[in-house]
Amino acid sequence: MARNIQLVIIDPQNSFCNVVPEADQQRLHDGELCVAGGWDDMVRVGKLVTRLGNKLSDIKITMDSHQRLHIANPDWFCDCNGKHPAPFTLMRAENNSIIGSVLRVDANGQPVIENGAPVFDDVGEFRTVKQGMFKRSYEYLAELSANNRYPHCLWPPHCQIGTAGHNIVAPLYEALDKWCADFAGTIDITTKGSNPWVEHFSAVRAEVADPNDPNSQLNTEFIQTLMEADEILLSGEARSHCLANTVRDIANEFAAGGSLGSNDEFIKKCVLLTDATSDVPGFTHLGEAFVNEMTARGMKTSTCADYLI
């Protein structure tokens, strides 16, 4: 019997992979949060799809899908003068205030690293653009911190629904389209991030679940279909954030035991395609920590060219 090989591609979208001049990024809504190497990563994934053909049992794609006004966009917050914080500002809840922090850099413009992580300096207090949004935003940031999830980072608006940045990069899309035509296949697409109140890195849950939004809560169907696989190939952007959180969330769900499984049976099925994923600039330490953690738990690694069934 043929092995069940499933390919997971996290957020292979223009906003992350297409290189666009900085001045044009927000005007064109394309390549706004470009991950260095992302385009080449997706070219390699496309070639892998073509090479493996019908040896792939299933292909799963996630797509970041945002509205313009989103809690992870600078437009959500402003200072007392109405000025929005800069992209990549970190936000936290503290003593009934929302505090912003920015990355400290050295004389060469490089991040200052202490104890293996970048150093951030406070830049003052912020409010929400609408007064009625503050309480819920503050509570969100407080719960995010209490859950020991990622610090809340503000990103350039990206992957806006209906824009070019939301689309799958062309060379990968062409390979996927041909795979569907040649083998009567369908691609399983999961969208995430359309709830403006929560950040949603992981494919299977938001950073903080919204009790009124089932799409922000644990996606057990996505997890269970992966467990049908003999092997799971992991790729996509970015290794430091959306890929890392997706894999961690699924692995930890299984490690918790219960109806979904036990121990590290999921992660032992996984193969990270190391040349098919890259980090958000400045966050390489998060990507490296993810790889170190998961390989220690049983995840294997390969390149696209070296992977053999």
C-alpha positions in Angstrom: 0.0 0.0 0.0 1.3 3.5 -0.9 2.4 5.6 2.0 0.3 8.6 3.0 2.6 11.6 2.5 1.0 15.0 3.3 2.6 18.3 2.5 1.8 21.3 4.7 2.6 24.8 3.3 2.1 27.6 5.7 1.2 31.1 4.3 2.9 30.9 0.9 1.6 34.4 0.0 2.9 37.4 -1.8 2.9 39.6 1.3 5.5 37.3 2.8 7.5 36.3 -0.3 7.3 38.9 -3.0 10.1 41.5 -3.0 8.6 44.9 -3.6 10.4 48.3 -3.1 9.5 49.6 0.4 7.9 52.8 -0.9 5.4 50.7 -3.0 4.6 48.0 -0.5 1.5 49.5 1.2 0.4 51.2 -2.1 0.4 47.9 -4.0 -0.5 45.7 -0.9 2.1 43.2 -2.1 5.3 42.0 -0.4 4.6 44.2 2.7 6.1 41.8 5.3 8.7 40.1 3.0 10.6 37.2 4.6 14.1 37.2 3.2 14.3 34.0 1.1 10.6 33.4 1.0 10.2 33.6 -2.8 13.0 31.1 -3.3 11.6 28.9 -0.6 8.3 28.6 -2.4 10.0 28.0 -5.8 11.6 25.0 -4.2 8.3 23.8 -2.8 6.8 24.0 -6.2 9.5 21.9 -7.7 9.0 19.4 -4.9 5.3 19.1 -5.7 6.1 18.6 -9.4 8.8 15.9 -8.6 6.7 14.0 -6.1 3.5 14.1 -8.1 0.9 11.6 -7.1 3.2 10.3 -4.3 1.7 13.2 -2.3 -1.5 12.0 -0.8 -2.7 15.5 0.3 -1.5 19.1 0.2 -2.6 21.5 3.0 -2.2 25.3 2.7 -2.9 27.9 5.3 -3.5 31.5 4.3 -3.1 34.6 6.5 -6.3 36.6 5.8 -6.6 40.0 7.4 -8.8 43.0 7.4 -7.1 46.4 7.4 -8.1 47.3 10.9 -6.6 44.6 13.0 -5.1 44.4 16.5 -1.7 43.4 15.0 -1.6 46.5 12.7 -0.3 49.9 13.8 -3.6 51.5 12.8 -5.2 49.9 15.9 -3.3 52.1 18.3 -2.2 55.7 18.6 -0.5 58.0 21.0 -1.9 61.1 22.7 -1.2 63.1 19.5 -3.0 60.6 17.3 0.2 59.2 15.8 0.3 55.4 15.1 3.2 53.4 16.4 5.8 52.2 13.9 5.6 48.7 12.5 7.5 46.1 14.6 6.6 47.9 17.9 5.9 45.5 20.7 2.8 46.2 22.8 2.1 45.0 26.3 -0.5 45.6 29.0 0.8 47.2 32.2 -0.9 49.0 35.1 -4.0 49.8 33.1 -1.9 51.2 30.3 -0.7 49.8 26.9 3.0 50.3 26.6 5.0 50.2 23.3 8.6 49.0 22.9 11.0 49.1 20.0 14.1 47.1 19.0 17.4 48.5 20.3 20.0 48.6 17.5 23.8 49.3 17.5 25.7 51.8 15.6 25.6 49.6 12.5 21.8 49.2 12.7 22.0 45.6 13.9 19.8 44.3 16.7 21.3 44.3 20.2 21.2 40.7 21.5 21.4 39.9 25.2 20.9 36.4 26.6 20.1 35.1 23.1 17.2 37.6 22.4 16.8 41.1 21.0 16.6 44.0 23.5 13.6 46.3 23.3 13.2 49.9 24.8 10.0 51.5 25.9 8.6 54.3 23.8 5.6 55.4 25.8 1.9 54.8 26.2 -0.7 54.2 23.5 -4.5 54.1 23.3 -6.8 52.5 20.8 -8.1 54.5 17.8 -11.6 54.1 19.2 -12.1 54.5 22.9 -14.5 51.5 23.1 -11.7 49.2 21.9 -9.3 49.8 24.7 -10.7 47.5 27.4 -10.9 44.5 25.2 -7.4 45.2 23.7 -5.9 45.6 27.2 -7.4 42.3 28.3 -6.2 40.6 25.2 -2.6 41.7 25.8 -2.8 40.7 29.5 -4.1 37.2 28.6 -1.4 36.9 25.8 1.3 37.5 28.4 -0.3 35.3 31.0 -0.4 32.4 28.5 3.3 32.9 27.7 2.6 33.2 24.0 4.5 35.6 21.7 5.0 39.2 22.7 2.4 41.2 20.7 4.2 42.7 17.6 2.6 45.2 15.3 3.2 44.3 11.6 2.9 46.3 8.4 -0.6 45.7 7.1 -0.3 42.5 5.0 -2.3 39.6 3.5 -5.4 41.8 3.3 -8.3 39.9 1.9 -8.8 40.8 -1.8 -5.4 42.2 -2.4 -2.4 40.9 -4.4 -0.5 40.3 -1.2 -3.1 37.7 -0.1 -2.5 35.5 -3.2 -0.3 32.4 -3.3 3.0 33.2 -5.0 2.9 32.5 -8.7 5.5 29.7 -9.2 4.1 27.7 -6.4 0.5 28.2 -7.5 1.3 27.0 -11.0 2.8 23.8 -9.6 -0.2 23.3 -7.4 -2.6 23.9 -10.2 -0.9 21.4 -12.4 -0.8 18.8 -9.6 -4.6 19.2 -9.2 -5.1 18.9 -13.0 -2.8 15.9 -13.4 -4.0 13.9 -10.5 -7.6 15.0 -10.0 -6.5 16.4 -6.7 -7.8 19.2 -4.5 -5.8 21.5 -2.1 -7.1 21.8 1.5 -6.9 25.5 2.2 -7.4 26.9 5.7 -7.7 30.7 6.2 -6.8 32.3 9.5 -6.6 35.9 10.9 -9.9 37.5 9.7 -11.0 38.1 13.3 -9.7 41.6 14.0 -9.4 41.1 17.8 -6.8 38.3 17.9 -3.5 37.5 16.4 -3.5 34.2 14.6 -0.1 32.7 13.8 -0.9 29.1 14.2 -3.1 27.2 11.7 -5.0 25.5 14.5 -5.8 28.2 17.0 -5.5 32.0 17.6 -2.9 33.3 20.1 -5.9 34.0 22.4 -9.2 32.3 21.5 -12.2 34.4 21.0 -15.1 32.6 22.8 -17.5 34.0 20.2 -15.5 32.9 17.2 -15.2 29.1 16.6 -12.5 29.9 13.9 -10.2 31.2 16.6 -10.5 28.0 18.6 -8.8 24.6 18.3 -9.2 23.3 14.7 -9.4 19.6 15.6 -10.3 18.5 12.0 -7.0 19.9 10.7 -5.1 18.1 13.4 -6.9 14.8 13.0 -6.5 14.6 9.2 -2.7 15.0 9.6 -2.7 12.0 11.9 -3.8 9.9 9.0 -0.5 10.5 7.4 2.6 8.3 7.5 4.8 11.3 7.0 4.2 15.1 7.1 6.4 17.5 5.2 6.5 21.0 6.7 7.2 24.2 4.8 6.1 27.8 4.6 6.5 31.2 6.1 7.6 32.2 8.5 9.6 29.5 10.4 9.9 31.9 13.4 6.2 32.5 13.7 3.4 30.8 11.8 5.1 27.6 11.0 6.6 27.3 14.5 3.3 27.9 16.3 1.4 25.6 14.0 3.7 22.7 14.7 4.1 23.4 18.4 0.3 23.7 18.9 -0.4 20.4 17.2 2.6 18.6 18.8 1.5 19.9 22.3 -2.1 18.9 21.7 -1.0 15.3 21.1 1.5 15.3 23.9 -1.3 16.3 26.3 -3.0 12.9 25.5 -6.7 12.3 25.3 -8.8 11.6 22.2 -6.2 13.1 19.8 -3.3 11.0 20.8 -0.4 10.8 23.3 3.3 11.6 23.6 5.1 12.9 20.5 3.5 10.6 17.9 2.7 13.6 15.7 6.1 15.3 15.7 7.9 12.0 15.0 6.0 11.9 11.6 7.2 15.3 10.6 10.0 16.3 8.3 11.0 20.0 8.2 12.0 21.1 4.7 14.8 23.4 5.8 15.2 25.2 2.5 11.5 25.8 2.2 11.0 28.1 5.2 12.7 31.3 6.5 12.4 33.6 9.5 11.0 37.1 9.8 14.1 39.4 9.9 15.2 40.0 13.4 13.5 36.9 14.8 16.0 34.2 13.7 16.4 33.2 17.3 12.8 32.1 17.5 13.1 30.0 14.4 16.3 28.3 15.7 14.6 27.7 19.1 11.7 26.0 17.3 14.0 23.7 15.3 16.0 22.8 18.4 12.9 22.0 20.4 11.2 19.9 17.8 14.2 17.9 16.6 14.8 17.0 20.3 11.2 15.7 20.3 11.7 13.6 17.1 11.2 15.9 14.1 13.4 15.1 11.2 14.8 17.5 8.7 15.6 17.4 4.9 16.0 19.7 2.0 13.5 19.7 -0.9 16.0 18.2 -3.3 17.2 15.5 -0.8 13.8 14.4 0.3 13.0 10.9 -0.9 10.0 8.7 -0.3 
